[in-house]
Amino acid sequence: MPPPRALRPATVPDEGHRAAASAFRVATAEIAAGIEASRAVRPEVSFDSEPPPRRLAPEAVAIAAVVEVDGEEIGAGRFVLLYDPAGQEGWVGPFRVIAYLRAALEPEIAADPLIGQVGWSWLIEALETMQAGYAAPSGSVTRVVTEGFGTKADEPATTEFEMRASWSPAAESQDSYALDRHVTAWVDALCVACGMPPAPPGVAQLPPPQLRSPQLRPLRQGQTRPRHRQ
């Protein structure tokens, strides 16, 4: 008995299914290339594969990233690529990227009203710097406060910056969506959120963790640059 075709949409003919499988193979190869390119310039970032979501699209792939400095984790993220040959509502084309970023923040900076705008700019500017074409971007920035109670009452409160974003990668050619650029843009946005130099031109950058000043510095045209918890 042949293996079941669990990921094959019933409405896609054989020829269309072969084309879809080929397109997804190209996409995953581009993601792998993006990981290797990021490793070459961001040795502080480690990558691992993750089980992708299975109910959001016929095909999906997911990778995780952790940022470590001097053996301490200072940030983490997740990059998911969804593929549906027929597209879905809200998508532009057959692919959709879902990205997640997390980094620690000092409590007073987490309360800054501009943290959302500045954080979102890191991602958008990274995509543009890497020349990663995109459409229909969507996302949110969350400030998370963690407080201890009971036996953990003596632990200091911590605050974190979290971003959840999605966008549709634009086709670079008939066979390519240049997803390696989207991966490197996601990694750069994560590193900037963690305060790691050097930032690509035009991207708002924090000083590295061991050099962060307790003073707020102007970011650009009077904006406020957030600092992270030391």
Order of alpha helices (4+ residues) and beta strands (2+ residues): alpha-beta-beta-beta-beta-alpha-alpha-beta-beta-alpha
